Amino acid sequence: QLVTQAAKVQATKVTIDGLIADAGGGAIVINVGKVAGVTLGMRLAVERPGREIKDPATGKVLRKITTPVGEIEVTELDEVSAVAKGVSGQGFKVGDIVKSKD
């Protein structure tokens, strides 16, 4: 019975959206952990925030422009944060955006 129901179960995709909290000493600490769905070995994209495009009539932010910085891989994990190492790119900074790879 379990096997027949398995085909009906949809996989859920976890979306990670966080920031680099520290990038010194070769380790990169991010402000998301197990609670947000981060797992050991997970690879995340890192982007640098740039300018915001605002609606001239309302001042509302329409779009945020980011620049790709590289990719990191999670090596340590707790409930609310994680430690990662750089896999590609360099110059990771506090405040860089960390998110799920597409």
N, C-alpha and C positions, 0 to 999 in steps of 0.2 A: 504494500500500500504506500509506503514511503517513497519508493521508486517511482510510482505513477504520479505522485504529487510533486516530485522534484522538478519535473518539466514546467510546472506552473509557477515556480518560485523565480522571481526576478532578482537579478544581482543589483545591489545598490552601489553606486559609485560615490566614494567619499571625496569631497572637495575640501582641500586644505587651503587656508588663506591666513597667513600670519606675517610676522616681521622678524628680521634679524635683530636680536637683543644685544649680542656681543660677537665680535669677530676678531678677537685678539689671540695670540699664541697658537695659531694654527687650527684652533677649534672654533666652530661657528655655533652659537647658541641661538635657538629660535623660540619664540613665545607661544608655540603650540605643541601639544603632546598627545598622550593617549586619549584624553577626553575629546580632542578634536578629530581623532581618527588616524593619527600618525602611527606608523609601525616601523620597527627596526628594518633597515635596508631600503626603506622607501626613498625614492629619488624625487626631488622637488626642484622646480624652476625658480631662479632668482632674477628679479627685475628691479631696476632702479626707478623710483618715481620721478617723473618730470613735471611738465607743466599741465595745468588743468584748462580745459576749454569750457568757457562759461557762456550761457545764454545771455546775450547783451540786454535783453528785456527784463529778465527775472533774476539774473545773477546765479541761477542754479547751475551746478556743475553738470555738463553734458557728457564729458569724456575726460579720462585721465590718460596722458601719454606716458608710457614707460619704455625703458631701454633694457633689453636682455643683458644680464651680467654673466650668468652661467648656470651650473647645476650643482646641487649638493646631495649627499647621501647620509641618511640618519644612522648614527653609530651607537648612540645612547638615548635612553628615553625615560621620562617619568610622566606623571599625570598631566602636567601643564606646560612642560618644556621639553626640548630635545637638543642633543648635541649632534652636529653633522660635520662632515669633511667635504671639501671642495672636490668635485669630480671633473668639472670643466669650468673655464673662466677664472678670473682672479679679481682682486680688489673688492671683495665683499665688504659692505659697510653696515653699521648700525642703521636701522630704518629701511634697509632694502626689503622689498616685498618677496615673500616666499609663498609659492602656490603649487597646487597639483599640476603635473605635466598633462598636457592635452592628449 
